[in-house]
Amino acid sequence: VLDVIGSFASRQFVAFLITGSFAALVNFLSRVLYNQWVSFSSAVILAYVTGMVTAYILAKAFVFTASQQSMRHSAVWFVLVNLVAVMQTWLISMALAHYLLPAMGVKHFVLELAHAVGFAVPVFTSFLGHKYWSFRAYLR
């Protein structure tokens, strides 16, 4: 438990936040670009993939540099961890927007608050997933 808590106070976690933020920006900006040629729905999917590829490359190069995983192994786990993160984001956002925030009397910016919290929570679980599965430092 202390190892997990200490992970969030590490240089590695800060690097994860920085590279992940950059990948999120790539996701957002690439959606705008893709939307010049394809529908919004398709652009969102293409942008998500673009952001995930960017995040993978940056995480491998700057965050989890001691990883000994093969590219195939780390890429599969990276996608799986991100799928869990998307599900977390959706579930938390929906629960907050439709149940918790209204029950607390919140009336303004409900969707924005719900999405912000839903988007933030998986940062922690994703970091742990990538650290211990996607880019494990030592093979077991």
C-alpha positions as a printed Julia matrix, in Angstrom:
140×3 Matrix{Float64}:
   0.0     0.0     0.0
   2.79    2.43    0.86
   4.46    1.63   -2.46
   1.26    2.54   -4.3
   0.81    5.77   -2.33
   4.45    6.67   -2.86
   4.02    6.13   -6.6
   1.74    9.16   -6.78
   4.42   11.38   -5.23
   7.11   10.29   -7.68
   8.85   11.96  -10.6
   7.42    9.14  -12.68
   3.84   10.13  -11.84
   4.56   13.79  -12.68
   6.03   12.69  -16.03
   2.9    10.56  -16.56
   0.68   13.6   -15.93
   2.69   15.77  -18.33
   2.85   13.21  -21.15
  -0.81   12.27  -20.63
  -1.84   15.92  -20.78
   0.07   16.36  -24.02
  -1.59   13.24  -25.45
  -5.0    14.63  -24.43
  -4.18   17.85  -26.28
  -3.17   15.81  -29.35
  -6.48   13.95  -29.04
  -8.46   17.19  -28.93
  -6.6    18.98  -31.73
  -6.54   15.95  -34.01
 -10.33   15.66  -33.65
 -10.63   19.2   -35.01
  -8.32   18.3   -37.9
 -10.02   14.97  -38.71
 -13.39   16.7   -38.6
 -12.38   18.57  -41.75
 -12.71   15.3   -43.7
 -14.94   12.93  -41.68
 -18.03   13.14  -39.46
 -17.77   14.26  -35.85
 -18.41   10.72  -34.63
 -15.64    9.27  -36.79
 -13.33   12.15  -35.9
 -13.77   11.46  -32.18
 -12.8     7.81  -32.66
  -9.82    8.63  -34.88
  -8.68   11.3   -32.42
  -8.96    8.89  -29.5
  -6.72    6.41  -31.33
  -4.28    9.2   -32.23
  -4.15   10.34  -28.62
  -3.68    6.79  -27.35
  -0.79    6.14  -29.77
   0.79    9.43  -28.69
   0.34    8.52  -25.02
   1.89    5.08  -25.58
   4.96    6.46  -27.36
   5.52    9.2   -24.75
   4.95    6.86  -21.8
   7.42    4.33  -23.18
  10.02    7.02  -23.97
   9.73    9.3   -20.92
   7.77    7.69  -18.09
   8.33    3.95  -17.9
  11.89    3.88  -19.2
  12.91    0.79  -17.19
  10.26   -1.38  -18.85
  11.46   -4.72  -20.15
   8.18   -5.65  -21.82
   8.05   -6.39  -25.53
   6.3    -3.78  -27.63
   3.48   -6.23  -28.4
   2.93   -7.08  -24.73
   3.03   -3.48  -23.53
   0.77   -2.27  -26.36
  -1.9    -4.89  -25.61
  -1.87   -4.03  -21.9
  -1.82   -0.32  -22.72
  -5.03   -0.68  -24.75
  -6.67   -2.82  -22.05
  -5.8    -0.35  -19.29
  -7.18    2.49  -21.44
 -10.41    0.58  -22.08
 -10.87    0.24  -18.31
 -10.17    3.98  -17.98
 -12.82    4.84  -20.56
 -15.36    2.69  -18.73
 -14.44    4.35  -15.42
 -14.78    7.81  -16.96
 -18.19    6.98  -18.39
 -19.55    5.33  -15.24
 -18.35    8.06  -12.9
 -19.52   10.84  -15.23
 -22.97    9.31  -15.63
 -23.4     8.62  -11.9
 -22.39   12.16  -10.99
 -24.4    13.88  -13.74
 -27.62   11.96  -13.31
 -27.69   11.01   -9.64
 -25.12   12.4    -7.21
 -24.79   16.05   -8.26
 -28.57   16.56   -8.67
 -29.13   14.88   -5.28
 -26.63   17.35   -3.79
 -28.59   20.27   -5.28
 -25.98   21.18   -7.92
 -27.77   22.91  -10.81
 -25.04   24.67  -12.78
 -22.26   23.09  -14.85
 -23.46   19.61  -13.87
 -22.18   17.94  -17.04
 -18.86   19.77  -16.9
 -18.27   18.89  -13.25
 -19.31   15.29  -13.78
 -17.02   14.89  -16.77
 -14.08   16.6   -15.07
 -14.27   14.25  -12.08
 -14.93   11.28  -14.36
 -11.9    12.21  -16.44
  -9.64   12.74  -13.41
 -10.22    9.51  -11.47
  -8.75    7.15  -14.11
  -5.5     9.11  -14.11
  -4.58    7.28  -10.9
  -5.8     3.83  -11.88
  -4.28    4.16  -15.36
  -0.91    5.1   -13.91
  -0.93    2.0   -11.72
  -2.15   -0.19  -14.59
   0.58    1.04  -16.9
   3.24    0.83  -14.2
   2.42   -2.73  -13.16
   1.1    -4.25  -16.41
   1.79   -2.22  -19.56
   5.35   -1.2   -18.78
   6.36   -3.51  -15.95
  10.03   -2.91  -15.17
  10.93   -6.51  -14.44
   9.65   -9.63  -16.08
   8.06  -12.11  -13.7
